[in-house]
Amino acid sequence: MAADGRIRSQEVATKFGRNLYRCRRRAAMSQEELGALASLHRTEIGMLEQGTRLARVDTLMKLAGALSVSPLELLDGIHWVPGNSAAGGFSITDRSLARRRGNSC
C-alpha cells in the first residue's frame, strides 16, 4: 500500500493471481492446460498467478473464457475508488464474490 493509503498495481496483480489460481484449481486444470485453452504460454499463467505480471484486458477475457467463468470472478475483490480532490486508487477486499454467491472459485 502506498503512503497515501492507495493500493499499488503490485497488490492488484497479487490479488488477481490468487483469483486466477483458485479458479484454475477449481477447474482441475494445469497451467499448461489453461495456457493451451487461452492461447497463452504456461510461463505467463505462472507469472500471472504469482502476481509478477498484470493481465491486459484481452488476457483477462481469454482466461475467463478458457475457465468458463465471468471476468468478474477473476477481478473479485479488486475495486477502483475514485478520488474526490486527489487521484483515485484501487481497493482490495477479502470478501469474495464467489463466497457471496456460494461458489468456491
Number of C-alpha atoms within 10 A of each C-alpha: 12 8 6 7 10 15 19 13 15 14 18 19 22 18 24 26 25 18 20 27 22 17 22 22 13 13 15 12 14 14 19 16 16 21 20 13 13 20 13 17 14 17 12 16 24 18 15 21 23 18 21 15 18 20 18 9 10 9 14 20 17 19 26 20 14 18 22 11 15 14 16 13 18 26 21 22 19 20 14 11 12 11 9 7 6 7 9 13 17 17 17 16 10 9 10 18 17 17 10 9 9 9 10 12 21
